[in-house]
Amino acid sequence: MKLTLMFREYCSLCHKMRDELKPFQDEYGFGLDVLDVDDDPVLEEKYNELVPVLLAGDKEICHWYLDEKKLRQVLES
């Protein structure tokens, strides 16, 4: 499984969520694509004030803060 994190380099919440995902990666072995929304005008428009946003495919798992319960549900389904 591969998840996507919509990210901004200067965003402290983004860095926090990326760091909080590491133990889950170790446990579940999923890949993580980190996309900087500022590198793509379409992503910037879509996710501008929501970052960080964690996605499984096109389904949002959570934004702003890591929802560990919802993440586990996605990873265990």
Backbone atoms as SQL, in Angstrom:
CREATE TABLE atoms (id INTEGER PRIMARY KEY, chain TEXT, resi INTEGER, resn TEXT, atom TEXT, x REAL, y REAL, z REAL);
INSERT INTO atoms VALUES
  (1, 'A', 1, 'MET', 'N', 0.849, -1.177, 0.000),
  (2, 'A', 1, 'MET', 'CA', 0.000, 0.000, 0.000),
  (3, 'A', 1, 'MET', 'C', 0.893, 1.237, 0.000),
  (4, 'A', 2, 'LYS', 'N', 0.422, 2.279, -0.678),
  (5, 'A', 2, 'LYS', 'CA', 1.153, 3.535, -0.698),
  (6, 'A', 2, 'LYS', 'C', 0.194, 4.659, -0.319),
  (7, 'A', 3, 'LEU', 'N', 0.637, 5.504, 0.597),
  (8, 'A', 3, 'LEU', 'CA', -0.124, 6.675, 0.997),
  (9, 'A', 3, 'LEU', 'C', 0.556, 7.921, 0.452),
  (10, 'A', 4, 'THR', 'N', -0.201, 9.005, 0.399),
  (11, 'A', 4, 'THR', 'CA', 0.327, 10.277, -0.086),
  (12, 'A', 4, 'THR', 'C', 0.103, 11.337, 0.973),
  (13, 'A', 5, 'LEU', 'N', 1.145, 12.110, 1.237),
  (14, 'A', 5, 'LEU', 'CA', 1.054, 13.224, 2.170),
  (15, 'A', 5, 'LEU', 'C', 1.222, 14.518, 1.391),
  (16, 'A', 6, 'MET', 'N', 0.166, 15.329, 1.387),
  (17, 'A', 6, 'MET', 'CA', 0.238, 16.663, 0.800),
  (18, 'A', 6, 'MET', 'C', 0.902, 17.553, 1.841),
  (19, 'A', 7, 'PHE', 'N', 1.936, 18.253, 1.443),
  (20, 'A', 7, 'PHE', 'CA', 2.936, 18.780, 2.351),
  (21, 'A', 7, 'PHE', 'C', 3.355, 20.176, 1.905),
  (22, 'A', 8, 'ARG', 'N', 3.836, 20.950, 2.839),
  (23, 'A', 8, 'ARG', 'CA', 4.525, 22.214, 2.545),
  (24, 'A', 8, 'ARG', 'C', 5.789, 22.244, 3.380),
  (25, 'A', 9, 'GLU', 'N', 6.883, 22.646, 2.774),
  (26, 'A', 9, 'GLU', 'CA', 8.176, 22.628, 3.456),
  (27, 'A', 9, 'GLU', 'C', 8.176, 23.509, 4.698),
  (28, 'A', 10, 'TYR', 'N', 7.498, 24.637, 4.651),
  (29, 'A', 10, 'TYR', 'CA', 7.522, 25.582, 5.780),
  (30, 'A', 10, 'TYR', 'C', 6.419, 25.328, 6.810),
  (31, 'A', 11, 'CYS', 'N', 5.688, 24.243, 6.647),
  (32, 'A', 11, 'CYS', 'CA', 4.518, 23.952, 7.490),
  (33, 'A', 11, 'CYS', 'C', 4.916, 23.033, 8.651),
  (34, 'A', 12, 'SER', 'N', 4.830, 23.542, 9.867),
  (35, 'A', 12, 'SER', 'CA', 5.221, 22.726, 11.029),
  (36, 'A', 12, 'SER', 'C', 4.273, 21.537, 11.231),
  (37, 'A', 13, 'LEU', 'N', 2.992, 21.715, 10.954),
  (38, 'A', 13, 'LEU', 'CA', 2.058, 20.589, 11.073),
  (39, 'A', 13, 'LEU', 'C', 2.392, 19.496, 10.063),
  (40, 'A', 14, 'CYS', 'N', 2.862, 19.904, 8.888),
  (41, 'A', 14, 'CYS', 'CA', 3.241, 18.929, 7.860),
  (42, 'A', 14, 'CYS', 'C', 4.414, 18.078, 8.336),
  (43, 'A', 15, 'HIS', 'N', 5.426, 18.735, 8.883),
  (44, 'A', 15, 'HIS', 'CA', 6.592, 18.012, 9.391),
  (45, 'A', 15, 'HIS', 'C', 6.202, 17.095, 10.545),
  (46, 'A', 16, 'LYS', 'N', 5.316, 17.574, 11.396),
  (47, 'A', 16, 'LYS', 'CA', 4.867, 16.767, 12.529),
  (48, 'A', 16, 'LYS', 'C', 4.142, 15.512, 12.048),
  (49, 'A', 17, 'MET', 'N', 3.226, 15.668, 11.074),
  (50, 'A', 17, 'MET', 'CA', 2.496, 14.509, 10.578),
  (51, 'A', 17, 'MET', 'C', 3.445, 13.525, 9.893),
  (52, 'A', 18, 'ARG', 'N', 4.386, 14.022, 9.108),
  (53, 'A', 18, 'ARG', 'CA', 5.342, 13.135, 8.449),
  (54, 'A', 18, 'ARG', 'C', 6.127, 12.333, 9.494),
  (55, 'A', 19, 'ASP', 'N', 6.558, 13.005, 10.546),
  (56, 'A', 19, 'ASP', 'CA', 7.303, 12.316, 11.604),
  (57, 'A', 19, 'ASP', 'C', 6.431, 11.305, 12.338),
  (58, 'A', 20, 'GLU', 'N', 5.173, 11.643, 12.579),
  (59, 'A', 20, 'GLU', 'CA', 4.257, 10.734, 13.285),
  (60, 'A', 20, 'GLU', 'C', 3.914, 9.504, 12.447),
  (61, 'A', 21, 'LEU', 'N', 4.077, 9.594, 11.130),
  (62, 'A', 21, 'LEU', 'CA', 3.781, 8.459, 10.261),
  (63, 'A', 21, 'LEU', 'C', 4.874, 7.396, 10.285),
  (64, 'A', 22, 'LYS', 'N', 6.080, 7.760, 10.678),
  (65, 'A', 22, 'LYS', 'CA', 7.207, 6.816, 10.618),
  (66, 'A', 22, 'LYS', 'C', 6.974, 5.537, 11.413),
  (67, 'A', 23, 'PRO', 'N', 6.494, 5.593, 12.667),
  (68, 'A', 23, 'PRO', 'CA', 6.235, 4.324, 13.375),
  (69, 'A', 23, 'PRO', 'C', 5.180, 3.457, 12.685),
  (70, 'A', 24, 'PHE', 'N', 4.203, 4.095, 12.052),
  (71, 'A', 24, 'PHE', 'CA', 3.179, 3.334, 11.321),
  (72, 'A', 24, 'PHE', 'C', 3.789, 2.684, 10.083),
  (73, 'A', 25, 'GLN', 'N', 4.717, 3.380, 9.417),
  (74, 'A', 25, 'GLN', 'CA', 5.413, 2.779, 8.278),
  (75, 'A', 25, 'GLN', 'C', 6.214, 1.567, 8.724),
  (76, 'A', 26, 'ASP', 'N', 6.886, 1.684, 9.858),
  (77, 'A', 26, 'ASP', 'CA', 7.659, 0.559, 10.376),
  (78, 'A', 26, 'ASP', 'C', 6.761, -0.626, 10.696),
  (79, 'A', 27, 'GLU', 'N', 5.591, -0.336, 11.260),
  (80, 'A', 27, 'GLU', 'CA', 4.671, -1.403, 11.665),
  (81, 'A', 27, 'GLU', 'C', 3.953, -2.033, 10.483),
  (82, 'A', 28, 'TYR', 'N', 3.481, -1.215, 9.538),
  (83, 'A', 28, 'TYR', 'CA', 2.628, -1.707, 8.450),
  (84, 'A', 28, 'TYR', 'C', 3.352, -1.824, 7.107),
  (85, 'A', 29, 'GLY', 'N', 4.512, -1.186, 6.979),
  (86, 'A', 29, 'GLY', 'CA', 5.301, -1.323, 5.766),
  (87, 'A', 29, 'GLY', 'C', 4.748, -0.624, 4.533),
  (88, 'A', 30, 'PHE', 'N', 3.972, 0.421, 4.701),
  (89, 'A', 30, 'PHE', 'CA', 3.432, 1.134, 3.538),
  (90, 'A', 30, 'PHE', 'C', 4.445, 2.146, 3.005),
  (91, 'A', 31, 'GLY', 'N', 4.313, 2.449, 1.721),
  (92, 'A', 31, 'GLY', 'CA', 5.117, 3.499, 1.111),
  (93, 'A', 31, 'GLY', 'C', 4.461, 4.845, 1.361),
  (94, 'A', 32, 'LEU', 'N', 5.254, 5.899, 1.284),
  (95, 'A', 32, 'LEU', 'CA', 4.727, 7.246, 1.500),
  (96, 'A', 32, 'LEU', 'C', 5.311, 8.191, 0.453),
  (97, 'A', 33, 'ASP', 'N', 4.424, 8.751, -0.370),
  (98, 'A', 33, 'ASP', 'CA', 4.805, 9.812, -1.298),
  (99, 'A', 33, 'ASP', 'C', 4.530, 11.135, -0.613),
  (100, 'A', 34, 'VAL', 'N', 5.530, 11.991, -0.534),
  (101, 'A', 34, 'VAL', 'CA', 5.378, 13.315, 0.058),
  (102, 'A', 34, 'VAL', 'C', 5.410, 14.316, -1.084),
  (103, 'A', 35, 'LEU', 'N', 4.276, 14.989, -1.312),
  (104, 'A', 35, 'LEU', 'CA', 4.168, 15.942, -2.411),
  (105, 'A', 35, 'LEU', 'C', 4.044, 17.348, -1.855),
  (106, 'A', 36, 'ASP', 'N', 4.942, 18.222, -2.280),
  (107, 'A', 36, 'ASP', 'CA', 4.893, 19.628, -1.874),
  (108, 'A', 36, 'ASP', 'C', 3.861, 20.336, -2.748),
  (109, 'A', 37, 'VAL', 'N', 2.769, 20.765, -2.160),
  (110, 'A', 37, 'VAL', 'CA', 1.690, 21.377, -2.936),
  (111, 'A', 37, 'VAL', 'C', 2.143, 22.659, -3.626),
  (112, 'A', 38, 'ASP', 'N', 3.169, 23.300, -3.121),
  (113, 'A', 38, 'ASP', 'CA', 3.652, 24.531, -3.740),
  (114, 'A', 38, 'ASP', 'C', 4.380, 24.280, -5.059),
  (115, 'A', 39, 'ASP', 'N', 4.693, 23.016, -5.361),
  (116, 'A', 39, 'ASP', 'CA', 5.338, 22.665, -6.621),
  (117, 'A', 39, 'ASP', 'C', 4.339, 22.443, -7.750),
  (118, 'A', 40, 'ASP', 'N', 3.052, 22.437, -7.445),
  (119, 'A', 40, 'ASP', 'CA', 2.025, 22.130, -8.449),
  (120, 'A', 40, 'ASP', 'C', 0.821, 23.042, -8.221),
  (121, 'A', 41, 'PRO', 'N', 0.537, 23.949, -9.155),
  (122, 'A', 41, 'PRO', 'CA', -0.583, 24.887, -8.973),
  (123, 'A', 41, 'PRO', 'C', -1.934, 24.210, -8.745),
  (124, 'A', 42, 'VAL', 'N', -2.143, 23.052, -9.352),
  (125, 'A', 42, 'VAL', 'CA', -3.415, 22.337, -9.177),
  (126, 'A', 42, 'VAL', 'C', -3.527, 21.818, -7.745),
  (127, 'A', 43, 'LEU', 'N', -2.442, 21.210, -7.239),
  (128, 'A', 43, 'LEU', 'CA', -2.447, 20.719, -5.853),
  (129, 'A', 43, 'LEU', 'C', -2.539, 21.871, -4.867),
  (130, 'A', 44, 'GLU', 'N', -1.846, 22.960, -5.162),
  (131, 'A', 44, 'GLU', 'CA', -1.893, 24.120, -4.273),
  (132, 'A', 44, 'GLU', 'C', -3.315, 24.663, -4.157),
  (133, 'A', 45, 'GLU', 'N', -4.006, 24.736, -5.279),
  (134, 'A', 45, 'GLU', 'CA', -5.386, 25.238, -5.248),
  (135, 'A', 45, 'GLU', 'C', -6.302, 24.283, -4.488),
  (136, 'A', 46, 'LYS', 'N', -6.111, 22.985, -4.689),
  (137, 'A', 46, 'LYS', 'CA', -6.991, 21.989, -4.071),
  (138, 'A', 46, 'LYS', 'C', -6.761, 21.848, -2.568),
  (139, 'A', 47, 'TYR', 'N', -5.493, 21.869, -2.136),
  (140, 'A', 47, 'TYR', 'CA', -5.161, 21.549, -0.748),
  (141, 'A', 47, 'TYR', 'C', -4.629, 22.727, 0.053),
  (142, 'A', 48, 'ASN', 'N', -4.651, 23.905, -0.496),
  (143, 'A', 48, 'ASN', 'CA', -3.989, 25.087, 0.046),
  (144, 'A', 48, 'ASN', 'C', -4.021, 25.205, 1.565),
  (145, 'A', 49, 'GLU', 'N', -5.179, 25.391, 2.143),
  (146, 'A', 49, 'GLU', 'CA', -5.293, 25.616, 3.588),
  (147, 'A', 49, 'GLU', 'C', -5.526, 24.333, 4.384),
  (148, 'A', 50, 'LEU', 'N', -5.576, 23.197, 3.704),
  (149, 'A', 50, 'LEU', 'CA', -5.838, 21.930, 4.392),
  (150, 'A', 50, 'LEU', 'C', -4.572, 21.194, 4.799),
  (151, 'A', 51, 'VAL', 'N', -3.432, 21.542, 4.202),
  (152, 'A', 51, 'VAL', 'CA', -2.214, 20.775, 4.464),
  (153, 'A', 51, 'VAL', 'C', -1.855, 20.790, 5.942),
  (154, 'A', 52, 'PRO', 'N', -1.323, 19.695, 6.428),
  (155, 'A', 52, 'PRO', 'CA', -1.062, 18.455, 5.718),
  (156, 'A', 52, 'PRO', 'C', -2.342, 17.642, 5.501),
  (157, 'A', 53, 'VAL', 'N', -2.374, 16.937, 4.381),
  (158, 'A', 53, 'VAL', 'CA', -3.484, 16.048, 4.063),
  (159, 'A', 53, 'VAL', 'C', -2.892, 14.674, 3.770),
  (160, 'A', 54, 'LEU', 'N', -3.410, 13.656, 4.436),
  (161, 'A', 54, 'LEU', 'CA', -2.971, 12.281, 4.212),
  (162, 'A', 54, 'LEU', 'C', -4.029, 11.560, 3.396),
  (163, 'A', 55, 'LEU', 'N', -3.580, 10.945, 2.293),
  (164, 'A', 55, 'LEU', 'CA', -4.496, 10.293, 1.361),
  (165, 'A', 55, 'LEU', 'C', -4.122, 8.834, 1.151),
  (166, 'A', 56, 'ALA', 'N', -5.138, 8.014, 0.967),
  (167, 'A', 56, 'ALA', 'CA', -4.985, 6.650, 0.476),
  (168, 'A', 56, 'ALA', 'C', -5.660, 6.646, -0.890),
  (169, 'A', 57, 'GLY', 'N', -4.863, 6.688, -1.950),
  (170, 'A', 57, 'GLY', 'CA', -5.437, 6.897, -3.282),
  (171, 'A', 57, 'GLY', 'C', -6.003, 8.304, -3.332),
  (172, 'A', 58, 'ASP', 'N', -7.278, 8.420, -3.676),
  (173, 'A', 58, 'ASP', 'CA', -7.907, 9.742, -3.684),
  (174, 'A', 58, 'ASP', 'C', -8.806, 9.955, -2.465),
  (175, 'A', 59, 'LYS', 'N', -8.756, 9.016, -1.519),
  (176, 'A', 59, 'LYS', 'CA', -9.570, 9.111, -0.305),
  (177, 'A', 59, 'LYS', 'C', -8.780, 9.767, 0.822),
  (178, 'A', 60, 'GLU', 'N', -9.344, 10.837, 1.381),
  (179, 'A', 60, 'GLU', 'CA', -8.677, 11.528, 2.482),
  (180, 'A', 60, 'GLU', 'C', -8.802, 10.718, 3.766),
  (181, 'A', 61, 'ILE', 'N', -7.671, 10.494, 4.401),
  (182, 'A', 61, 'ILE', 'CA', -7.661, 9.849, 5.714),
  (183, 'A', 61, 'ILE', 'C', -7.816, 10.911, 6.797),
  (184, 'A', 62, 'CYS', 'N', -7.049, 11.998, 6.676),
  (185, 'A', 62, 'CYS', 'CA', -7.134, 13.078, 7.657),
  (186, 'A', 62, 'CYS', 'C', -6.404, 14.304, 7.117),
  (187, 'A', 63, 'HIS', 'N', -6.653, 15.433, 7.745),
  (188, 'A', 63, 'HIS', 'CA', -5.872, 16.632, 7.449),
  (189, 'A', 63, 'HIS', 'C', -5.610, 17.387, 8.750),
  (190, 'A', 64, 'TRP', 'N', -4.610, 18.221, 8.722),
  (191, 'A', 64, 'TRP', 'CA', -4.106, 19.013, 9.854),
  (192, 'A', 64, 'TRP', 'C', -3.420, 18.160, 10.921),
  (193, 'A', 65, 'TYR', 'N', -4.116, 17.148, 11.437),
  (194, 'A', 65, 'TYR', 'CA', -3.565, 16.305, 12.508),
  (195, 'A', 65, 'TYR', 'C', -3.759, 14.841, 12.149),
  (196, 'A', 66, 'LEU', 'N', -2.819, 14.004, 12.535),
  (197, 'A', 66, 'LEU', 'CA', -2.906, 12.581, 12.231),
  (198, 'A', 66, 'LEU', 'C', -4.021, 11.935, 13.046),
  (199, 'A', 67, 'ASP', 'N', -4.950, 11.308, 12.347),
  (200, 'A', 67, 'ASP', 'CA', -6.025, 10.548, 12.972),
  (201, 'A', 67, 'ASP', 'C', -5.566, 9.092, 13.009),
  (202, 'A', 68, 'GLU', 'N', -4.946, 8.705, 14.112),
  (203, 'A', 68, 'GLU', 'CA', -4.344, 7.376, 14.211),
  (204, 'A', 68, 'GLU', 'C', -5.380, 6.261, 14.071),
  (205, 'A', 69, 'LYS', 'N', -6.549, 6.464, 14.645),
  (206, 'A', 69, 'LYS', 'CA', -7.597, 5.436, 14.570),
  (207, 'A', 69, 'LYS', 'C', -8.026, 5.217, 13.115),
  (208, 'A', 70, 'LYS', 'N', -8.267, 6.300, 12.403),
  (209, 'A', 70, 'LYS', 'CA', -8.690, 6.185, 11.003),
  (210, 'A', 70, 'LYS', 'C', -7.566, 5.608, 10.138),
  (211, 'A', 71, 'LEU', 'N', -6.314, 6.004, 10.421),
  (212, 'A', 71, 'LEU', 'CA', -5.179, 5.468, 9.685),
  (213, 'A', 71, 'LEU', 'C', -5.097, 3.954, 9.869),
  (214, 'A', 72, 'ARG', 'N', -5.232, 3.483, 11.096),
  (215, 'A', 72, 'ARG', 'CA', -5.193, 2.032, 11.355),
  (216, 'A', 72, 'ARG', 'C', -6.314, 1.307, 10.630),
  (217, 'A', 73, 'GLN', 'N', -7.505, 1.916, 10.600),
  (218, 'A', 73, 'GLN', 'CA', -8.633, 1.296, 9.886),
  (219, 'A', 73, 'GLN', 'C', -8.300, 1.129, 8.411),
  (220, 'A', 74, 'VAL', 'N', -7.702, 2.149, 7.811),
  (221, 'A', 74, 'VAL', 'CA', -7.332, 2.079, 6.391),
  (222, 'A', 74, 'VAL', 'C', -6.243, 1.030, 6.191),
  (223, 'A', 75, 'LEU', 'N', -5.246, 1.022, 7.036),
  (224, 'A', 75, 'LEU', 'CA', -4.120, 0.097, 6.867),
  (225, 'A', 75, 'LEU', 'C', -4.506, -1.360, 7.126),
  (226, 'A', 76, 'GLU', 'N', -5.520, -1.582, 7.944),
  (227, 'A', 76, 'GLU', 'CA', -5.923, -2.934, 8.297),
  (228, 'A', 76, 'GLU', 'C', -7.076, -3.448, 7.446),
  (229, 'A', 77, 'SER', 'N', -7.560, -2.634, 6.528),
  (230, 'A', 77, 'SER', 'CA', -8.685, -3.079, 5.683),
  (231, 'A', 77, 'SER', 'C', -8.199, -3.758, 4.422);
